[in-house]
């Protein structure tokens, strides 16, 4: 079993930061797949950011798909990436594949409130 330091808070060294991200267990990595809330949601829930979930509506803020809006189709906690409907790349054989985007480059515009516990956390 892999040991993770519970006392480690942060480091200025980028090498150590990358090492921590790479070696972090999934229960900590899932907390890292968070994103900012839109200004309307920020005032409504009095919170700056929240974890991304499947079904949330997000807007891309950075990269080649900037300003595109779509629903979260899949969240990959292992790679810390989010897959959004409508944001695809065309492969060499002509088929389309979902394009992975880091959660920090997204803004949540609409929350998926199908889970009652998620609503309780917000209020």
Secondary structure, DSSP 8 states (H G I E B T S, - for coil): -----SS----S-HHHHHHHHHH--HHHHHHHSEEEE-HHHHHHHT-SEEE--TT-EEEE-SSTTTT-EEEEEEEETTTTEEEEEEEEEE-TTS-EEEEEEEGGGEEEEE----SHHHHHHH-
